[in-house]
């Protein structure tokens, strides 16, 4: 290969091209696309955090629903036990009611049947209506406790027993 000889008289300055300015339409189009892309990221982030918030609220509501269902089951169970026949009997006994049996209920016949049962020769005295007797509660007296820890009533009964035994031994 041969070496080329370039003329030395010419200047070796860089050749520059004329640059065309970027048209304003391209700048505007790029700016609009950039704004659209950034806006999309904001919308995606917002929907992401909204879905996380929705999930948290949903889990708290599910827990609250489970608690309310458990409370409902507990209340239904209490209602069923309160309405059971055994519980109703216990409540009635606490109020002072007694159970209805064949022994403690009285039948009332018509007036015609009463006349047939009673003889005509005997004068019947008018029957007085029976008075209702209220059930009384047995009240025990308060026991007083002495110095030695024994109730005073027990101590006095014990003394009486000792006196009786000693008097019967002396009589023998």
C-alpha positions in Angstrom: 0.0 0.0 0.0 1.1 3.3 -0.9 1.0 6.2 1.3 -1.2 9.0 0.1 0.1 12.3 0.1 -2.3 15.0 1.0 -1.7 18.5 0.0 -0.3 20.5 2.8 -1.5 23.8 1.7 -5.1 23.1 2.7 -6.0 23.7 6.2 -7.0 20.9 8.3 -9.9 22.4 10.2 -12.7 20.2 11.3 -15.5 20.2 8.9 -18.7 21.2 10.7 -22.1 20.4 9.6 -24.9 22.8 10.0 -27.2 21.6 12.8 -30.8 21.9 12.2 -32.7 22.9 15.4 -35.1 20.3 16.8 -38.6 21.2 15.8 -40.8 22.4 18.6 -43.4 19.7 17.7 -41.0 16.9 18.7 -40.2 18.6 22.0 -43.9 19.1 22.8 -44.7 15.5 21.9 -41.8 14.2 24.1 -43.0 16.3 27.0 -46.6 15.1 26.7 -45.4 11.4 26.5 -43.3 12.0 29.7 -46.2 13.5 31.6 -48.5 10.7 30.5 -45.9 8.1 31.7 -45.3 9.8 35.1 -49.1 10.1 35.6 -49.5 6.4 34.9 -47.0 5.6 37.6 -48.9 7.8 40.1 -52.2 6.2 39.2 -50.7 2.7 39.6 -49.1 3.6 42.9 -52.4 5.0 44.2 -54.4 2.0 43.2 -51.8 -0.3 44.7 -51.9 1.5 48.1 -55.7 1.6 47.9 -55.9 -2.2 47.4 -53.6 -2.7 50.4 -55.8 -0.4 52.5 -58.9 -2.3 51.3 -57.3 -5.6 52.2 -56.5 -4.4 55.8 -60.1 -3.1 56.3 -61.5 -6.4 54.8 -59.4 -8.5 57.3 -60.6 -6.4 60.3 -64.2 -6.7 59.1 -63.8 -10.5 58.8 -62.4 -10.7 62.3 -65.2 -8.5 63.6 -67.8 -10.8 61.8 -66.3 -13.9 63.3 -66.4 -12.3 66.8 -70.1 -11.3 66.3 -71.0 -14.8 65.1 -69.3 -16.3 68.1 -71.2 -13.8 70.3 -74.5 -14.8 68.5 -73.8 -18.5 69.1 -73.1 -17.8 72.8 -76.3 -15.8 73.2 -78.4 -18.4 71.4 -76.9 -21.0 73.7 -77.8 -18.9 76.8 -81.3 -18.4 75.5 -81.8 -22.1 74.9 -80.5 -23.0 78.4 -82.7 -20.3 80.0 -85.8 -21.6 78.2 -85.1 -25.3 79.0 -87.6 -27.0 81.2 -85.1 -27.7 84.0 -84.0 -24.0 84.1 -87.6 -22.8 84.2 -88.3 -25.2 87.1 -85.3 -23.9 89.0 -86.4 -20.3 88.4 -90.0 -21.1 89.6 -88.6 -22.7 92.8 -86.6 -19.6 93.5 -89.8 -17.5 93.2 -91.6 -19.9 95.6 -93.8 -21.7 93.1 -94.4 -25.4 93.5 -94.7 -28.1 90.8 -98.3 -29.0 89.8 -99.0 -32.6 90.6 -102.2 -34.6 90.9 -102.0 -34.4 94.7 -102.0 -30.7 94.9 -104.7 -29.6 92.5 -108.4 -29.6 93.1 -111.2 -30.1 90.7 -114.4 -28.1 90.8 -117.5 -29.8 89.4 -120.7 -28.1 88.4 -123.4 -27.2 91.0 -125.7 -30.1 89.9 -123.0 -32.7 90.7 -122.5 -31.1 94.2 -126.2 -31.5 95.0 -126.2 -35.1 94.0 -123.3 -36.0 96.2 -124.7 -34.3 99.3 -127.7 -35.8 101.1 -130.9 -33.7 101.1 -131.8 -34.2 104.8 -128.6 -32.6 106.1 -128.4 -28.9 106.1 -125.2 -27.7 104.6 -123.5 -24.8 106.2 -122.2 -22.3 103.7 -118.6 -23.1 103.0 -116.1 -20.4 103.8 -113.6 -19.8 101.1 -110.2 -21.1 101.9 -107.6 -18.5 102.6 -104.3 -18.6 100.8 -101.4 -19.3 103.0 -98.2 -17.6 102.0 -95.0 -19.7 102.2 -92.7 -18.5 104.9 -89.0 -18.6 104.7 -87.2 -20.3 107.7 -84.9 -17.7 109.2 -82.1 -19.0 111.4 -81.0 -16.8 114.3 -77.5 -15.5 114.2 -75.1 -17.5 116.3 -72.8 -15.7 118.6 -69.3 -17.1 118.9 -67.6 -17.1 122.2 -63.9 -16.5 123.1 -62.9 -20.2 122.6 -64.4 -20.3 119.0 -67.5 -22.3 119.9 -70.9 -20.8 119.4 -72.7 -19.8 122.6 -75.7 -21.9 121.8 -73.6 -25.0 121.5 -71.8 -24.2 124.7 -75.0 -23.7 126.7 -76.5 -27.0 125.3 -73.3 -28.8 126.2 -73.5 -27.4 129.8 -77.1 -28.5 130.1 -76.2 -32.1 129.0 -73.4 -32.3 131.5 -75.8 -31.1 134.3 -78.4 -33.7 133.3 -75.9 -36.5 133.2 -74.5 -35.6 136.6 -77.9 -35.3 138.2 -79.0 -38.7 136.8 -75.8 -40.4 138.1 -76.4 -38.9 141.5 -80.0 -40.1 141.6 -78.9 -43.7 140.9 
